[in-house]
Amino acid sequence: APFESIAKMGWARYLHPDDAAAYEAAYLQAFAARTPYSHECRFQRADGQYRGLRNLGRPAPGGGFVGCSVDVTALKE
C-alpha cells in the first residue's frame, strides 16, 4: 500500500517530526523494490517521551509487508 494509506492508520502522528522523511523514504524504497528493510527512528510514548525503535519489515506473500518494531533506546544509552 502507498505510504499515505499506511500512515492514515494513525501511528504516524507518534513518529518524531525529524525522523519522518527518512522513515518514509526507507519504507517507499523497500516497498517499491520488494526488499526487506530495517530503519531506526523515534516514536512518542503515551507519557510524551520519545523512544528509539528499530523497525523491521519484509515483503509478505501475496503483497504488502509484515514487520515489527523493537525498542532499542537502552542500547543507545
Disulfide bonds with the S-S distance in Angstrom:
none
